[in-house]
Amino acid sequence: MKRENCPFCGHRWIRKSSESMIECPNCRTEYFIQPKDEETQDEEIEEEEDTISDEFEERTL
């Protein structure tokens, strides 16, 4: 089982099977999951945090 988060409506649910095409039970939008390795996800999160903090600093100046 894997937790899913619909990229279209934001609905969260637990997916029971590992099919490649996923349908959101809330908005019925079908989409494909693009698996990412954990290192890439961690790097992206750090980049987002840096960008957010930089934007905040620029706004406060």
PyRosetta script that sets phi, psi and omega in degrees:
from pyrosetta import init, pose_from_sequence

init()
pose = pose_from_sequence("MKRENCPFCGHRWIRKSSESMIECPNCRTEYFIQPKDEETQDEEIEEEEDTISDEFEERTL")
pose.set_psi(1, 142.1)
pose.set_omega(1, -177.5)
pose.set_phi(2, -137.8)
pose.set_psi(2, 139.8)
pose.set_omega(2, 177.8)
pose.set_phi(3, -76.7)
pose.set_psi(3, 138.2)
pose.set_omega(3, 178.8)
pose.set_phi(4, -123.8)
pose.set_psi(4, 153.6)
pose.set_omega(4, 176.5)
pose.set_phi(5, -135.4)
pose.set_psi(5, 115.6)
pose.set_omega(5, -177.3)
pose.set_phi(6, -65.1)
pose.set_psi(6, 125.2)
pose.set_omega(6, 179.8)
pose.set_phi(7, -72.5)
pose.set_psi(7, -10.3)
pose.set_omega(7, -176.8)
pose.set_phi(8, -98.0)
pose.set_psi(8, -48.0)
pose.set_omega(8, -177.0)
pose.set_phi(9, -112.3)
pose.set_psi(9, -9.7)
pose.set_omega(9, 177.8)
pose.set_phi(10, 84.6)
pose.set_psi(10, 0.8)
pose.set_omega(10, -179.6)
pose.set_phi(11, -62.3)
pose.set_psi(11, 139.8)
pose.set_omega(11, 179.2)
pose.set_phi(12, -115.1)
pose.set_psi(12, 137.2)
pose.set_omega(12, 177.7)
pose.set_phi(13, -156.2)
pose.set_psi(13, 173.3)
pose.set_omega(13, 178.5)
pose.set_phi(14, -106.1)
pose.set_psi(14, 122.0)
pose.set_omega(14, -179.7)
pose.set_phi(15, -86.4)
pose.set_psi(15, 132.1)
pose.set_omega(15, -175.5)
pose.set_phi(16, -93.6)
pose.set_psi(16, -25.4)
pose.set_omega(16, 180.0)
pose.set_phi(17, -117.7)
pose.set_psi(17, 170.0)
pose.set_omega(17, -175.9)
pose.set_phi(18, -111.6)
pose.set_psi(18, 40.0)
pose.set_omega(18, 177.5)
pose.set_phi(19, -65.7)
pose.set_psi(19, 154.6)
pose.set_omega(19, -176.4)
pose.set_phi(20, -78.1)
pose.set_psi(20, -31.7)
pose.set_omega(20, 177.6)
pose.set_phi(21, -97.5)
pose.set_psi(21, 129.1)
pose.set_omega(21, -176.9)
pose.set_phi(22, -117.2)
pose.set_psi(22, 140.8)
pose.set_omega(22, 175.5)
pose.set_phi(23, -117.6)
pose.set_psi(23, 125.9)
pose.set_omega(23, 178.0)
pose.set_phi(24, -69.1)
pose.set_psi(24, 127.7)
pose.set_omega(24, 179.5)
pose.set_phi(25, -69.1)
pose.set_psi(25, -14.7)
pose.set_omega(25, -178.5)
pose.set_phi(26, -88.9)
pose.set_psi(26, -58.1)
pose.set_omega(26, -175.2)
pose.set_phi(27, -101.3)
pose.set_psi(27, -4.2)
pose.set_omega(27, 178.2)
pose.set_phi(28, 63.5)
pose.set_psi(28, 20.2)
pose.set_omega(28, 176.7)
pose.set_phi(29, -79.7)
pose.set_psi(29, 132.1)
pose.set_omega(29, 177.7)
pose.set_phi(30, -98.0)
pose.set_psi(30, 137.7)
pose.set_omega(30, 179.3)
pose.set_phi(31, -154.0)
pose.set_psi(31, 163.3)
pose.set_omega(31, 178.3)
pose.set_phi(32, -98.1)
pose.set_psi(32, 143.5)
pose.set_omega(32, 175.3)
pose.set_phi(33, -85.8)
pose.set_psi(33, 133.9)
pose.set_omega(33, 175.3)
pose.set_phi(34, -109.3)
pose.set_psi(34, 100.1)
pose.set_omega(34, -176.5)
pose.set_phi(35, -65.0)
pose.set_psi(35, 140.6)
pose.set_omega(35, 177.0)
pose.set_phi(36, -124.1)
pose.set_psi(36, 145.7)
pose.set_omega(36, 174.8)
pose.set_phi(37, -78.0)
pose.set_psi(37, 157.4)
pose.set_omega(37, -172.8)
pose.set_phi(38, -63.1)
pose.set_psi(38, -34.6)
pose.set_omega(38, -179.4)
pose.set_phi(39, -63.4)
pose.set_psi(39, -42.4)
pose.set_omega(39, 179.6)
pose.set_phi(40, -63.2)
pose.set_psi(40, -42.3)
pose.set_omega(40, 179.3)
pose.set_phi(41, -62.6)
pose.set_psi(41, -43.3)
pose.set_omega(41, 179.6)
pose.set_phi(42, -62.7)
pose.set_psi(42, -41.5)
pose.set_omega(42, 179.3)
pose.set_phi(43, -63.8)
pose.set_psi(43, -42.1)
pose.set_omega(43, -180.0)
pose.set_phi(44, -64.3)
pose.set_psi(44, -39.6)
pose.set_omega(44, 179.4)
pose.set_phi(45, -63.8)
pose.set_psi(45, -43.7)
pose.set_omega(45, 179.0)
pose.set_phi(46, -62.5)
pose.set_psi(46, -41.4)
pose.set_omega(46, 179.1)
pose.set_phi(47, -63.6)
pose.set_psi(47, -41.9)
pose.set_omega(47, 178.8)
pose.set_phi(48, -63.0)
pose.set_psi(48, -42.9)
pose.set_omega(48, 179.6)
pose.set_phi(49, -62.5)
pose.set_psi(49, -42.1)
pose.set_omega(49, 178.4)
pose.set_phi(50, -63.0)
pose.set_psi(50, -43.4)
pose.set_omega(50, -179.6)
pose.set_phi(51, -63.6)
pose.set_psi(51, -44.3)
pose.set_omega(51, -179.6)
pose.set_phi(52, -63.1)
pose.set_psi(52, -44.1)
pose.set_omega(52, -179.2)
pose.set_phi(53, -67.6)
pose.set_psi(53, -36.6)
pose.set_omega(53, 177.0)
pose.set_phi(54, -64.1)
pose.set_psi(54, -43.3)
pose.set_omega(54, 179.4)
pose.set_phi(55, -63.6)
pose.set_psi(55, -39.6)
pose.set_omega(55, 179.7)
pose.set_phi(56, -64.1)
pose.set_psi(56, -43.5)
pose.set_omega(56, 179.1)
pose.set_phi(57, -61.9)
pose.set_psi(57, -40.1)
pose.set_omega(57, 179.5)
pose.set_phi(58, -64.4)
pose.set_psi(58, -38.5)
pose.set_omega(58, -178.8)
pose.set_phi(59, -69.6)
pose.set_psi(59, -32.4)
pose.set_omega(59, -177.0)
pose.set_phi(60, -81.2)
pose.set_psi(60, -11.8)
pose.set_omega(60, -179.7)
pose.set_phi(61, -80.3)
pose.dump_pdb("model.pdb")
